Amino acid sequence: MTSADMACNTPHTPIPSAIAEVRAGSTVTFHCTRWLYSHKGPISAWMAPYKGSVDKVNVNKLQFFKIGEEAVDSKGVWGTVKLLDSTNGTWMTTIPADIKSGNYIIRHELIALHFALDTNPGCEWSPIGPQFYMHCFKFKYDIFNTTVPALPYPFVGPKVYTPSTAMPALAPKEKVVISPTGQGEAANKVYLEYQEKVLAAQSATTESFDAAGG
């Protein structure tokens, strides 16, 4: 919990070319890889301004403010479950319409709460505690509460930032693909090789969990 990785995972320093331009008041969509139904928990998004070159930023010294959150609805359905059943692995939030122009880092986090209790009958083999994807704070919550509507989820941190003004609808800007190499064919090769490696590892993990009942 004291690791610097809790702020923005690894690596701590974003590469300089990985910067996208967004309008205040616009919607940002996060695309998630394969998730497990058992890994129920909240989703949130944060922003923090920074100055200078992004490759010199110390993410552990940034002042993040929360811009979106989702936990469990009145029917007991968690945001992470909606990723699988309703949104094809995507989650959206809105950039506040009244923030200053400048450079910001956006932080996205998901928390799996299936092992957040002191005891989990039948799962004594597993370390007890919440699992952090990608980064968050320590707390406990019982996702196996069967009441509907479910107990209110105790969000960590401050309330979601509320902008004082609204932004009128604007035409979308041209899509820009951020490249790790700056070269089209070379970038595609990097993406494909990394994707195949990650998907193979995720497939093995998912199959083992599915075989054990999720």
Secondary structure, DSSP 4 states (H G I P E B T S, - for coil): --STHHHH-SSSS--TT------TT-EEEEE-----TT----EEEEEEEE-S-GGG--GGG---EEEEEE-B-TTS-BHHHHHHHTSTTEEEEE--TTPPSSEEEEEEEEEE-TT-SS--TT-TTSPPS-EEES--------TT---SSPPPP---SSPPP--SS-----PPPPP----SSS-HHHHHHHHHHHHHHHHHHHHHHHHHHHHTT-
